[in-house]
Amino acid sequence: MIDEHLTLLTYTVEVLQIIQEGENGLKSEKRNIGNKEYRVIEPVKSAACKSPKLVENNEYLFMGRDKGDTYWLDKTSFVKLWPTDLNNADKIKLDKFARKHKC
């Protein structure tokens, strides 16, 4: 048995788009990989948290609070896989939401 209660998972996430930014702005950093510059955040979550397991090369919608220097994925956060199929009803709704609320 593995006790994940106190284990923290840190992800490195490329920011593709900011739809709406909080009062403090998104704390991110720029990293160069090869010839491309990336804006990244490093969200942290408890291993016991039931939020989705993040999978490399998938796109997600993150909604929540930037608490100081760390973006926590916790009970106050919302994480949803952003569909890639152009005919997917969720993708159509999320794309519309992103266009409507983009800052």
N, CA, C and O atoms as CSV, one atom per row, in Angstrom:
chain,resi,resn,atom,element,x,y,z
A,1,MET,N,N,0.841,-1.189,0.000
A,1,MET,CA,C,0.000,0.000,0.000
A,1,MET,C,C,0.881,1.245,0.000
A,1,MET,O,O,1.868,1.325,0.731
A,2,ILE,N,N,0.511,2.198,-0.819
A,2,ILE,CA,C,1.249,3.456,-0.903
A,2,ILE,C,C,0.378,4.556,-0.317
A,2,ILE,O,O,-0.770,4.733,-0.725
A,3,ASP,N,N,0.924,5.288,0.634
A,3,ASP,CA,C,0.198,6.405,1.237
A,3,ASP,C,C,0.501,7.654,0.420
A,3,ASP,O,O,1.602,8.201,0.499
A,4,GLU,N,N,-0.480,8.107,-0.370
A,4,GLU,CA,C,-0.286,9.280,-1.210
A,4,GLU,C,C,-0.770,10.558,-0.536
A,4,GLU,O,O,-0.775,11.617,-1.163
A,5,HIS,N,N,-1.170,10.482,0.706
A,5,HIS,CA,C,-1.759,11.629,1.394
A,5,HIS,C,C,-0.828,12.846,1.399
A,5,HIS,O,O,-1.281,13.967,1.169
A,6,LEU,N,N,0.440,12.641,1.653
A,6,LEU,CA,C,1.369,13.761,1.759
A,6,LEU,C,C,2.261,13.910,0.525
A,6,LEU,O,O,3.155,14.757,0.519
A,7,THR,N,N,2.039,13.112,-0.511
A,7,THR,CA,C,2.844,13.185,-1.725
A,7,THR,C,C,2.316,14.287,-2.632
A,7,THR,O,O,1.115,14.363,-2.893
A,8,LEU,N,N,3.215,15.140,-3.109
A,8,LEU,CA,C,2.834,16.207,-4.030
A,8,LEU,C,C,3.372,15.896,-5.417
A,8,LEU,O,O,4.505,15.438,-5.569
A,9,LEU,N,N,2.552,16.149,-6.418
A,9,LEU,CA,C,2.952,15.976,-7.809
A,9,LEU,C,C,3.067,17.361,-8.439
A,9,LEU,O,O,2.158,18.180,-8.310
A,10,THR,N,N,4.169,17.623,-9.113
A,10,THR,CA,C,4.375,18.887,-9.801
A,10,THR,C,C,4.449,18.609,-11.299
A,10,THR,O,O,5.190,17.729,-11.738
A,11,TYR,N,N,3.686,19.353,-12.070
A,11,TYR,CA,C,3.659,19.209,-13.516
A,11,TYR,C,C,4.294,20.438,-14.157
A,11,TYR,O,O,4.211,21.534,-13.604
A,12,THR,N,N,4.914,20.270,-15.293
A,12,THR,CA,C,5.367,21.390,-16.107
A,12,THR,C,C,4.407,21.482,-17.282
A,12,THR,O,O,4.294,20.548,-18.076
A,13,VAL,N,N,3.715,22.614,-17.391
A,13,VAL,CA,C,2.636,22.765,-18.355
A,13,VAL,C,C,2.907,23.968,-19.246
A,13,VAL,O,O,3.171,25.066,-18.756
A,14,GLU,N,N,2.842,23.757,-20.550
A,14,GLU,CA,C,2.972,24.859,-21.495
A,14,GLU,C,C,1.635,25.589,-21.577
A,14,GLU,O,O,0.593,24.960,-21.762
A,15,VAL,N,N,1.663,26.906,-21.441
A,15,VAL,CA,C,0.460,27.726,-21.527
A,15,VAL,C,C,0.254,28.093,-22.990
A,15,VAL,O,O,1.074,28.793,-23.584
A,16,LEU,N,N,-0.847,27.615,-23.568
A,16,LEU,CA,C,-1.148,27.923,-24.965
A,16,LEU,C,C,-1.944,29.213,-25.094
A,16,LEU,O,O,-1.746,29.986,-26.031
A,17,GLN,N,N,-2.852,29.438,-24.137
A,17,GLN,CA,C,-3.716,30.608,-24.192
A,17,GLN,C,C,-4.219,30.914,-22.792
A,17,GLN,O,O,-4.531,30.005,-22.023
A,18,ILE,N,N,-4.296,32.193,-22.465
A,18,ILE,CA,C,-4.933,32.624,-21.223
A,18,ILE,C,C,-6.279,33.199,-21.613
A,18,ILE,O,O,-6.357,34.190,-22.338
A,19,ILE,N,N,-7.343,32.567,-21.124
A,19,ILE,CA,C,-8.689,33.018,-21.470
A,19,ILE,C,C,-9.059,34.206,-20.598
A,19,ILE,O,O,-9.507,35.238,-21.099
A,20,GLN,N,N,-8.870,34.058,-19.297
A,20,GLN,CA,C,-9.138,35.161,-18.379
A,20,GLN,C,C,-8.169,35.056,-17.221
A,20,GLN,O,O,-8.021,33.996,-16.613
A,21,GLU,N,N,-7.515,36.153,-16.922
A,21,GLU,CA,C,-6.474,36.165,-15.901
A,21,GLU,C,C,-7.000,36.785,-14.618
A,21,GLU,O,O,-7.801,37.719,-14.651
A,22,GLY,N,N,-6.544,36.260,-13.489
A,22,GLY,CA,C,-6.947,36.790,-12.191
A,22,GLY,C,C,-6.318,38.138,-11.905
A,22,GLY,O,O,-5.593,38.689,-12.733
A,23,GLU,N,N,-6.602,38.662,-10.725
A,23,GLU,CA,C,-6.108,39.981,-10.323
A,23,GLU,C,C,-4.583,40.048,-10.293
A,23,GLU,O,O,-3.995,41.062,-10.670
A,24,ASN,N,N,-3.948,38.970,-9.845
A,24,ASN,CA,C,-2.499,38.984,-9.700
A,24,ASN,C,C,-1.759,38.584,-10.971
A,24,ASN,O,O,-0.530,38.655,-11.012
A,25,GLY,N,N,-2.472,38.171,-11.994
A,25,GLY,CA,C,-1.831,37.706,-13.209
A,25,GLY,C,C,-1.293,36.299,-12.999
A,25,GLY,O,O,-1.028,35.886,-11.870
A,26,LEU,N,N,-1.137,35.582,-14.073
A,26,LEU,CA,C,-0.626,34.219,-14.008
A,26,LEU,C,C,0.878,34.246,-13.839
A,26,LEU,O,O,1.592,34.839,-14.647
A,27,LYS,N,N,1.355,33.603,-12.788
A,27,LYS,CA,C,2.792,33.540,-12.558
A,27,LYS,C,C,3.351,32.424,-13.428
A,27,LYS,O,O,3.114,31.242,-13.177
A,28,SER,N,N,4.088,32.815,-14.441
A,28,SER,CA,C,4.659,31.842,-15.360
A,28,SER,C,C,6.089,32.263,-15.668
A,28,SER,O,O,6.528,33.357,-15.313
A,29,GLU,N,N,6.784,31.383,-16.325
A,29,GLU,CA,C,8.135,31.728,-16.741
A,29,GLU,C,C,8.324,31.314,-18.191
A,29,GLU,O,O,7.632,30.431,-18.698
A,30,LYS,N,N,9.265,31.960,-18.842
A,30,LYS,CA,C,9.564,31.624,-20.229
A,30,LYS,C,C,10.748,30.675,-20.257
A,30,LYS,O,O,11.744,30.883,-19.564
A,31,ARG,N,N,10.628,29.637,-21.061
A,31,ARG,CA,C,11.711,28.669,-21.223
A,31,ARG,C,C,11.959,28.462,-22.701
A,31,ARG,O,O,11.025,28.413,-23.501
A,32,ASN,N,N,13.209,28.342,-23.049
A,32,ASN,CA,C,13.580,28.052,-24.423
A,32,ASN,C,C,13.914,26.575,-24.553
A,32,ASN,O,O,14.753,26.037,-23.831
A,33,ILE,N,N,13.234,25.938,-25.494
A,33,ILE,CA,C,13.507,24.543,-25.799
A,33,ILE,C,C,13.730,24.488,-27.298
A,33,ILE,O,O,12.813,24.726,-28.083
A,34,GLY,N,N,14.965,24.168,-27.690
A,34,GLY,CA,C,15.292,24.222,-29.112
A,34,GLY,C,C,15.210,25.661,-29.580
A,34,GLY,O,O,15.785,26.555,-28.959
A,35,ASN,N,N,14.502,25.886,-30.665
A,35,ASN,CA,C,14.355,27.234,-31.220
A,35,ASN,C,C,13.061,27.905,-30.808
A,35,ASN,O,O,12.741,28.983,-31.308
A,36,LYS,N,N,12.308,27.292,-29.907
A,36,LYS,CA,C,11.001,27.822,-29.537
A,36,LYS,C,C,10.981,28.273,-28.089
A,36,LYS,O,O,11.550,27.622,-27.212
A,37,GLU,N,N,10.315,29.403,-27.848
A,37,GLU,CA,C,10.143,29.899,-26.484
A,37,GLU,C,C,8.763,29.483,-25.989
A,37,GLU,O,O,7.769,29.642,-26.697
A,38,TYR,N,N,8.705,28.956,-24.790
A,38,TYR,CA,C,7.470,28.478,-24.187
A,38,TYR,C,C,7.177,29.272,-22.927
A,38,TYR,O,O,8.096,29.672,-22.213
A,39,ARG,N,N,5.904,29.501,-22.653
A,39,ARG,CA,C,5.455,30.063,-21.379
A,39,ARG,C,C,4.936,28.884,-20.583
A,39,ARG,O,O,4.035,28.181,-21.040
A,40,VAL,N,N,5.483,28.654,-19.404
A,40,VAL,CA,C,5.107,27.476,-18.630
A,40,VAL,C,C,4.686,27.860,-17.215
A,40,VAL,O,O,5.114,28.872,-16.661
A,41,ILE,N,N,3.820,27.002,-16.653
A,41,ILE,CA,C,3.476,27.067,-15.238
A,41,ILE,C,C,3.767,25.690,-14.666
A,41,ILE,O,O,3.879,24.711,-15.404
A,42,GLU,N,N,3.887,25.622,-13.371
A,42,GLU,CA,C,4.120,24.344,-12.709
A,42,GLU,C,C,3.058,24.126,-11.637
A,42,GLU,O,O,3.298,24.380,-10.457
A,43,PRO,N,N,1.879,23.653,-12.051
A,43,PRO,CA,C,0.838,23.381,-11.066
A,43,PRO,C,C,1.224,22.206,-10.168
A,43,PRO,O,O,1.927,21.285,-10.585
A,44,VAL,N,N,0.745,22.262,-8.928
A,44,VAL,CA,C,1.050,21.232,-7.926
A,44,VAL,C,C,-0.262,20.672,-7.416
A,44,VAL,O,O,-1.227,21.411,-7.218
A,45,LYS,N,N,-0.298,19.362,-7.204
A,45,LYS,CA,C,-1.478,18.755,-6.598
A,45,LYS,C,C,-1.050,17.617,-5.691
A,45,LYS,O,O,0.026,17.040,-5.851
A,46,SER,N,N,-1.904,17.309,-4.748
A,46,SER,CA,C,-1.701,16.155,-3.892
A,46,SER,C,C,-1.934,14.909,-4.737
A,46,SER,O,O,-2.850,14.881,-5.558
A,47,ALA,N,N,-1.123,13.889,-4.547
A,47,ALA,CA,C,-1.300,12.641,-5.287
A,47,ALA,C,C,-2.657,12.018,-4.979
A,47,ALA,O,O,-3.190,11.261,-5.790
A,48,ALA,N,N,-3.219,12.331,-3.817
A,48,ALA,CA,C,-4.519,11.790,-3.432
A,48,ALA,C,C,-5.681,12.561,-4.067
A,48,ALA,O,O,-6.826,12.117,-3.995
A,49,CYS,N,N,-5.398,13.704,-4.683
A,49,CYS,CA,C,-6.438,14.533,-5.296
A,49,CYS,C,C,-7.088,13.789,-6.453
A,49,CYS,O,O,-6.413,13.099,-7.217
A,50,LYS,N,N,-8.389,13.934,-6.573
A,50,LYS,CA,C,-9.125,13.208,-7.591
A,50,LYS,C,C,-9.200,13.939,-8.925
A,50,LYS,O,O,-9.907,13.494,-9.829
A,51,SER,N,N,-8.486,15.054,-9.066
A,51,SER,CA,C,-8.504,15.741,-10.358
A,51,SER,C,C,-7.881,14.832,-11.415
A,51,SER,O,O,-7.144,13.903,-11.083
A,52,PRO,N,N,-8.173,15.097,-12.670
A,52,PRO,CA,C,-7.699,14.180,-13.716
A,52,PRO,C,C,-6.183,14.001,-13.705
A,52,PRO,O,O,-5.426,14.915,-13.378
A,53,LYS,N,N,-5.771,12.793,-14.072
A,53,LYS,CA,C,-4.348,12.544,-14.275
A,53,LYS,C,C,-3.971,13.269,-15.554
A,53,LYS,O,O,-4.566,13.027,-16.604
A,54,LEU,N,N,-2.992,14.153,-15.477
A,54,LEU,CA,C,-2.579,14.905,-16.658
A,54,LEU,C,C,-1.689,14.021,-17.519
A,54,LEU,O,O,-0.766,13.376,-17.021
A,55,VAL,N,N,-1.976,14.000,-18.804
A,55,VAL,CA,C,-1.254,13.163,-19.754
A,55,VAL,C,C,-0.485,14.064,-20.711
A,55,VAL,O,O,-1.023,15.043,-21.228
A,56,GLU,N,N,0.761,13.727,-20.937
A,56,GLU,CA,C,1.616,14.506,-21.820
A,56,GLU,C,C,1.006,14.627,-23.212
A,56,GLU,O,O,0.415,13.680,-23.730
A,57,ASN,N,N,1.159,15.808,-23.808
A,57,ASN,CA,C,0.699,16.137,-25.166
A,57,ASN,C,C,-0.823,16.251,-25.297
A,57,ASN,O,O,-1.337,16.264,-26.415
A,58,ASN,N,N,-1.547,16.333,-24.192
A,58,ASN,CA,C,-2.974,16.642,-24.217
A,58,ASN,C,C,-3.159,18.094,-23.814
A,58,ASN,O,O,-2.307,18.668,-23.135
A,59,GLU,N,N,-4.269,18.690,-24.229
A,59,GLU,CA,C,-4.582,20.064,-23.854
A,59,GLU,C,C,-5.681,20.053,-22.810
A,59,GLU,O,O,-6.623,19.265,-22.890
A,60,TYR,N,N,-5.551,20.947,-21.817
A,60,TYR,CA,C,-6.503,21.005,-20.710
A,60,TYR,C,C,-6.930,22.444,-20.466
A,60,TYR,O,O,-6.189,23.386,-20.745
A,61,LEU,N,N,-8.132,22.593,-19.942
A,61,LEU,CA,C,-8.610,23.866,-19.435
A,61,LEU,C,C,-8.389,23.837,-17.928
A,61,LEU,O,O,-8.881,22.938,-17.246
A,62,PHE,N,N,-7.652,24.814,-17.404
A,62,PHE,CA,C,-7.421,24.947,-15.963
A,62,PHE,C,C,-8.186,26.170,-15.485
A,62,PHE,O,O,-8.067,27.252,-16.061
A,63,MET,N,N,-8.969,25.995,-14.433
A,63,MET,CA,C,-9.646,27.119,-13.795
A,63,MET,C,C,-9.411,26.988,-12.300
A,63,MET,O,O,-9.588,25.915,-11.722
A,64,GLY,N,N,-9.014,28.078,-11.687
A,64,GLY,CA,C,-8.757,28.024,-10.261
A,64,GLY,C,C,-8.075,29.288,-9.793
A,64,GLY,O,O,-8.118,30.326,-10.454
A,65,ARG,N,N,-7.455,29.179,-8.661
A,65,ARG,CA,C,-6.804,30.342,-8.056
A,65,ARG,C,C,-5.307,30.164,-8.023
A,65,ARG,O,O,-4.790,29.096,-7.697
A,66,ASP,N,N,-4.625,31.234,-8.367
A,66,ASP,CA,C,-3.176,31.272,-8.270
A,66,ASP,C,C,-2.881,31.739,-6.847
A,66,ASP,O,O,-3.075,32.911,-6.523
A,67,LYS,N,N,-2.417,30.833,-6.008
A,67,LYS,CA,C,-2.213,31.145,-4.588
A,67,LYS,C,C,-0.750,31.468,-4.328
A,67,LYS,O,O,0.035,30.604,-3.936
A,68,GLY,N,N,-0.405,32.716,-4.551
A,68,GLY,CA,C,0.981,33.114,-4.326
A,68,GLY,C,C,1.866,32.652,-5.465
A,68,GLY,O,O,1.570,32.902,-6.634
A,69,ASP,N,N,2.958,31.976,-5.122
A,69,ASP,CA,C,3.915,31.553,-6.137
A,69,ASP,C,C,3.572,30.199,-6.745
A,69,ASP,O,O,4.235,29.761,-7.685
A,70,THR,N,N,2.550,29.534,-6.225
A,70,THR,CA,C,2.239,28.184,-6.675
A,70,THR,C,C,0.802,28.106,-7.155
A,70,THR,O,O,-0.109,28.630,-6.513
A,71,TYR,N,N,0.608,27.448,-8.287
A,71,TYR,CA,C,-0.739,27.207,-8.805
A,71,TYR,C,C,-1.162,25.832,-8.311
A,71,TYR,O,O,-0.671,24.816,-8.802
A,72,TRP,N,N,-2.072,25.797,-7.338
A,72,TRP,CA,C,-2.495,24.539,-6.721
A,72,TRP,C,C,-3.707,23.973,-7.436
A,72,TRP,O,O,-4.671,24.692,-7.699
A,73,LEU,N,N,-3.661,22.692,-7.749
A,73,LEU,CA,C,-4.826,21.969,-8.250
A,73,LEU,C,C,-5.442,21.283,-7.043
A,73,LEU,O,O,-4.931,20.273,-6.558
A,74,ASP,N,N,-6.545,21.843,-6.566
A,74,ASP,CA,C,-7.178,21.318,-5.360
A,74,ASP,C,C,-8.692,21.375,-5.522
A,74,ASP,O,O,-9.198,21.478,-6.640
A,75,LYS,N,N,-9.403,21.310,-4.425
A,75,LYS,CA,C,-10.866,21.272,-4.487
A,75,LYS,C,C,-11.474,22.563,-5.031
A,75,LYS,O,O,-12.652,22.583,-5.387
A,76,THR,N,N,-10.698,23.631,-5.100
A,76,THR,CA,C,-11.202,24.881,-5.659
A,76,THR,C,C,-10.841,25.035,-7.137
A,76,THR,O,O,-11.138,26.067,-7.740
A,77,SER,N,N,-10.207,24.026,-7.721
A,77,SER,CA,C,-9.776,24.066,-9.121
A,77,SER,C,C,-10.690,23.231,-10.000
A,77,SER,O,O,-11.389,22.329,-9.538
A,78,PHE,N,N,-10.660,23.561,-11.281
A,78,PHE,CA,C,-11.405,22.798,-12.276
A,78,PHE,C,C,-10.429,22.480,-13.403
A,78,PHE,O,O,-9.786,23.383,-13.939
A,79,VAL,N,N,-10.314,21.208,-13.765
A,79,VAL,CA,C,-9.433,20.778,-14.853
A,79,VAL,C,C,-10.262,19.919,-15.799
A,79,VAL,O,O,-10.908,18.958,-15.378
A,80,LYS,N,N,-10.238,20.276,-17.085
A,80,LYS,CA,C,-10.997,19.518,-18.081
A,80,LYS,C,C,-10.125,19.293,-19.306
A,80,LYS,O,O,-9.453,20.205,-19.787
A,81,LEU,N,N,-10.152,18.069,-19.796
A,81,LEU,CA,C,-9.457,17.754,-21.034
A,81,LEU,C,C,-10.094,18.560,-22.160
A,81,LEU,O,O,-11.314,18.551,-22.325
A,82,TRP,N,N,-9.257,19.264,-22.943
A,82,TRP,CA,C,-9.750,20.055,-24.066
A,82,TRP,C,C,-9.758,19.133,-25.281
A,82,TRP,O,O,-8.696,18.740,-25.762
A,83,PRO,N,N,-10.944,18.783,-25.784
A,83,PRO,CA,C,-11.008,17.823,-26.902
A,83,PRO,C,C,-10.301,18.353,-28.146
A,83,PRO,O,O,-10.226,19.563,-28.361
A,84,THR,N,N,-9.790,17.443,-28.954
A,84,THR,CA,C,-9.099,17.839,-30.181
A,84,THR,C,C,-9.926,17.568,-31.433
A,84,THR,O,O,-9.655,18.143,-32.487
A,85,ASP,N,N,-10.932,16.701,-31.330
A,85,ASP,CA,C,-11.798,16.401,-32.468
A,85,ASP,C,C,-12.632,17.635,-32.803
A,85,ASP,O,O,-13.405,18.109,-31.970
A,86,LEU,N,N,-12.480,18.152,-34.011
A,86,LEU,CA,C,-13.151,19.394,-34.398
A,86,LEU,C,C,-14.672,19.312,-34.338
A,86,LEU,O,O,-15.332,20.343,-34.208
A,87,ASN,N,N,-15.240,18.117,-34.428
A,87,ASN,CA,C,-16.695,17.958,-34.398
A,87,ASN,C,C,-17.232,17.626,-33.009
A,87,ASN,O,O,-18.435,17.418,-32.845
A,88,ASN,N,N,-16.354,17.573,-32.009
A,88,ASN,CA,C,-16.759,17.243,-30.646
A,88,ASN,C,C,-17.564,18.404,-30.065
A,88,ASN,O,O,-17.119,19.551,-30.107
A,89,ALA,N,N,-18.751,18.111,-29.521
A,89,ALA,CA,C,-19.619,19.158,-28.971
A,89,ALA,C,C,-18.940,19.932,-27.840
A,89,ALA,O,O,-19.100,21.149,-27.748
A,90,ASP,N,N,-18.185,19.246,-26.978
A,90,ASP,CA,C,-17.467,19.938,-25.896
A,90,ASP,C,C,-16.418,20.885,-26.461
A,90,ASP,O,O,-16.260,21.997,-25.958
A,91,LYS,N,N,-15.698,20.464,-27.498
A,91,LYS,CA,C,-14.671,21.326,-28.104
A,91,LYS,C,C,-15.309,22.577,-28.679
A,91,LYS,O,O,-14.783,23.678,-28.514
A,92,ILE,N,N,-16.436,22.416,-29.353
A,92,ILE,CA,C,-17.127,23.567,-29.935
A,92,ILE,C,C,-17.535,24.546,-28.834
A,92,ILE,O,O,-17.359,25.755,-28.986
A,93,LYS,N,N,-18.075,24.036,-27.734
A,93,LYS,CA,C,-18.480,24.893,-26.609
A,93,LYS,C,C,-17.268,25.565,-25.958
A,93,LYS,O,O,-17.308,26.758,-25.658
A,94,LEU,N,N,-16.185,24.799,-25.739
A,94,LEU,CA,C,-14.995,25.371,-25.098
A,94,LEU,C,C,-14.333,26.418,-25.985
A,94,LEU,O,O,-13.888,27.453,-25.490
A,95,ASP,N,N,-14.261,26.163,-27.290
A,95,ASP,CA,C,-13.681,27.147,-28.211
A,95,ASP,C,C,-14.505,28.430,-28.210
A,95,ASP,O,O,-13.947,29.527,-28.234
A,96,LYS,N,N,-15.835,28.298,-28.183
A,96,LYS,CA,C,-16.723,29.465,-28.138
A,96,LYS,C,C,-16.516,30.239,-26.833
A,96,LYS,O,O,-16.431,31.467,-26.834
A,97,PHE,N,N,-16.436,29.493,-25.706
A,97,PHE,CA,C,-16.183,30.096,-24.401
A,97,PHE,C,C,-14.860,30.864,-24.417
A,97,PHE,O,O,-14.786,31.990,-23.927
A,98,ALA,N,N,-13.820,30.252,-24.981
A,98,ALA,CA,C,-12.492,30.893,-25.022
A,98,ALA,C,C,-12.525,32.177,-25.845
A,98,ALA,O,O,-11.931,33.180,-25.451
A,99,ARG,N,N,-13.210,32.153,-26.978
A,99,ARG,CA,C,-13.301,33.367,-27.811
A,99,ARG,C,C,-14.082,34.459,-27.089
A,99,ARG,O,O,-13.694,35.627,-27.125
A,100,LYS,N,N,-15.172,34.088,-26.439
A,100,LYS,CA,C,-16.048,35.066,-25.781
A,100,LYS,C,C,-15.377,35.719,-24.566
A,100,LYS,O,O,-15.552,36.914,-24.330
A,101,HIS,N,N,-14.619,34.946,-23.805
A,101,HIS,CA,C,-14.092,35.450,-22.535
A,101,HIS,C,C,-12.590,35.755,-22.562
A,101,HIS,O,O,-11.993,36.017,-21.519
A,102,LYS,N,N,-11.991,35.721,-23.729
A,102,LYS,CA,C,-10.542,35.963,-23.817
A,102,LYS,C,C,-10.214,37.375,-23.351
A,102,LYS,O,O,-10.882,38.342,-23.717
A,103,CYS,N,N,-9.161,37.469,-22.530
A,103,CYS,CA,C,-8.778,38.796,-22.021
A,103,CYS,C,C,-7.894,39.521,-23.005
A,103,CYS,O,O,-7.475,40.649,-22.745
